[in-house]
Amino acid sequence: MHPTNALKMTQALKEAGVTVQTGEIEGASHATIIGAMAPPLRWVNDVRAQVVTYLDTMLK
């Protein structure tokens, strides 16, 4: 995602009262982020770990 789009989405979500946490996954694309959620491709990047940590924090 282009940084400008991320900033706009973050702002819109905050205005809607949503808790937002942003981050960057170096060298990742939409495809590798989605793929890395699957067990065989978790080595591609750490997006799954980031999502699990976020959900663990937010759902307590």
C-alpha positions, 0 to 999 in steps of 0.5 A, a space after each residue: 500500500 502506498 504510504 499516502 493511502 495508509 495515512 488516509 485509511 488510518 485517519 478515516 478509521 480513527 475518525 470512525 472511533 476505531 483503534 488503529 495500529 500501523 506498521 511496515 513489513 519491509 519488502 512485502 507486497 499484498 500477495 506475500 502478506 496474504 501468502 505468509 498467513 498460510 503455514 507453509 509460507 510463514 517464513 516469507 515475512 512476519 505478518 502472521 505474528 504481527 496479526 496474532 499479537 495485535 488480536 491477542 492485545 485487542 481481544 483481551 
